[in-house]
Amino acid sequence: MTDMSSAQWFKSSHSMSAQTCVEVAAMGQGIFVRDSKDPAGPVLSFSCRSWQEFADCANSETSVSALSA
């Protein structure tokens, strides 16, 4: 398990002061995601490559159905 005590968490600038969003931290070879409403709760982890693929897809106009084809 990764020690997250030194993680620097960031929220999207699009979320402004909303508390209903996720926070992201990059540490070592991974990207970590947590619910901003529950900072002591569970954390999802992704490889840097997986996170980049997700971000590329989220920023494109590719539909989910096209990805599963």
HUWOUR-V522320 format. One line per field, one symbol per residue. ss: DSSP state (2 for helix, 1 for strand, 0 for the rest). psi: psi as a letter, one per 30 degrees, with the letter a starting at -180 (. if undefined). burial: + if it has 16 or more other C-alpha atoms within 10 Angstrom, else -. A space follows every 10 residues. Layout:
ss = ???
psi = ???
burial = ???
This chain:
ss = 0000000001 0022200000 0111111001 1111100000 0011111222 2222222200 000222200
psi = kkjgfgkjkk lkfffbgkgi alkkkkkbgl kkklkffiff alkkkkleee eeeeeeeffl gkleeeef.
burial = --------+- +--------- -+++++---- ++++++---- ----+--+-- ---------- ---------
